[in-house]
Amino acid sequence: MPQADKLELAGIAPNQIVAEMWQGFLEGEGIPSTLGAKQVFPYLGITLLPVSLYVLKEHLTQAKEILADLQVQNEEPDEPAQED
């Protein structure tokens, strides 16, 4: 886990499920991260509240780019079905 004093906010996910998916994408790119508000998770289970995602300052720019790409991909409409 990254050291707390060197962490920067990379993004805020709408809920824990999305935050953990984002964390997995970042880890796949070699960027360690940690989720905020972890004290809530054990008590409530999975939270549907926004969850902060933190990375080391040295990875901040790359992490924000990856998260921005994920959000853009999520917002793109599906291709219309082709009629035969």
C-alpha positions as a printed Julia matrix, in Angstrom:
84×3 Matrix{Float64}:
   0.0    0.0     0.0
   1.34   3.45   -0.85
   2.43   5.74    2.0
  -0.42   8.05    3.03
   1.72  11.2     3.1
   2.66  10.76   -0.57
  -0.83  10.05   -1.91
  -2.79  12.24   -4.3
  -6.44  11.98   -5.27
  -6.7   10.42   -8.73
 -10.47  10.24   -8.92
 -13.77   9.65   -7.19
 -15.75   6.62   -8.25
 -19.55   6.64   -7.93
 -19.45   3.54   -5.68
 -17.17   0.84   -4.29
 -17.71  -1.59   -7.16
 -16.56   0.94   -9.76
 -13.69   2.05   -7.49
 -12.41  -1.51   -7.23
 -12.64  -1.95  -11.01
 -10.66   1.27  -11.53
  -8.13   0.07   -8.97
  -7.72  -3.15  -10.95
  -7.11  -1.25  -14.2
  -4.48   0.92  -12.51
  -2.76  -2.08  -10.96
  -2.71  -3.7   -14.4
  -0.71  -0.68  -15.59
   1.7   -0.98  -12.66
   0.16   1.85  -10.62
  -0.43   0.98   -6.97
  -3.48   2.62   -5.45
  -5.65   2.68   -2.38
  -9.32   3.4    -1.81
 -10.58   6.04    0.58
 -13.18   5.48    3.31
 -12.12   1.87    3.93
 -13.44   2.12    7.48
 -16.98   2.13    6.04
 -16.67  -1.07    4.0
 -16.36  -3.68    6.77
 -19.34  -2.24    8.62
 -21.71  -1.77    5.71
 -20.39  -4.34    3.26
 -20.29  -2.84   -0.22
 -21.01   0.86   -0.2
 -22.94   2.64   -2.9
 -21.48   5.95   -1.74
 -18.7    7.68   -3.71
 -15.24   6.26   -3.05
 -11.96   8.15   -3.48
  -9.04   6.54   -5.28
  -5.52   7.63   -4.32
  -2.17   7.03   -6.03
   1.41   8.11   -5.43
   2.13  11.61   -6.7
   4.59  10.22   -9.26
   1.77   8.21  -10.89
  -0.93  10.88  -10.7
  -0.85  12.1   -14.31
  -0.85   8.6   -15.79
  -3.58   7.44  -13.4
  -5.82  10.39  -14.29
  -5.33   9.67  -18.0
  -6.29   6.02  -17.54
  -9.34   6.91  -15.47
 -10.41   9.54  -18.0
 -10.16   6.96  -20.79
 -12.28   4.52  -18.77
 -14.94   7.15  -18.19
 -15.02   8.15  -21.87
 -15.36   4.51  -22.93
 -18.22   4.12  -20.47
 -20.02   7.18  -21.88
 -19.75   6.22  -25.55
 -23.11   5.0   -26.9
 -23.36   1.48  -28.19
 -23.24   1.07  -31.93
 -26.72   0.93  -33.45
 -27.86  -2.52  -34.54
 -27.45  -3.1   -38.25
 -30.59  -3.96  -40.16
 -30.38  -6.68  -42.76
